[in-house]
Amino acid sequence: MYDYIIGKVMDISSNSITVENNNIGYLVYVSNPYFYQEGIEYKVYLYQQIKEDENTLFGFKNKEEKDLFLKLISVKGLGCKMALPIFAAATPSAVMDAIERENILYLKKFPKIGDKVARQIILDLKGKLNMTDNNISESSNSEELKEVLKGLGYKEKEIVGVVKQVDLSLPIEAQIKEALQLLLK
């Protein structure tokens, strides 16, 4: 079982990256491959799924994503390929909050998650997610905000100045809104 890999991203495709470590390229399925840049070294947290006919690696930006992913795939009817895309559109804290508040509509917005699976997620995980242990720290919260702003095309100089002014205790959606308002001034 792998915990993480540190290596250079050598190739990016629509749903995976190839991470080279010790001259071996590992194909890792990720929620948002365009978060990564070719030729740059990253630490990618891994989950290895071994089936009768396949051996697959799933990658995550941080430990919180991986931990929540492991809890999600324990839900009946929710496999790895259904759980992974959740992290392309939401933060772990937002997903945990939706589960605790029984927000079925929020969970149904993710690909392949219907009413039945959303209800099963809430049934299986509500009250079992320790929000304080899994909340993202302010430093990783600011990193996440920086990544989103980079993805929107803003330059590093602009981002650094704005992130210092944003209240990092807010949910990521509110942070993004506040940052965009500051950038548009």
Secondary structure, DSSP 8 states (H G I E B T S, - for coil): ---EEEEEEEEE-SSEEEEEETTEEEEEEES-GGGS-TT-EEEEEEEEEE-SS-EEEEEESSHHHHHHHHHHTTSTT--HHHHTTHHHH--HHHHHHHHHTT-HHHHHTSTT--HHHHHHHHHHHTTTS-HHHHS--HHHHHHHHHHHHHHTT--HHHHHHHHTTS-TTS-HHHHHHHHHHHHT-
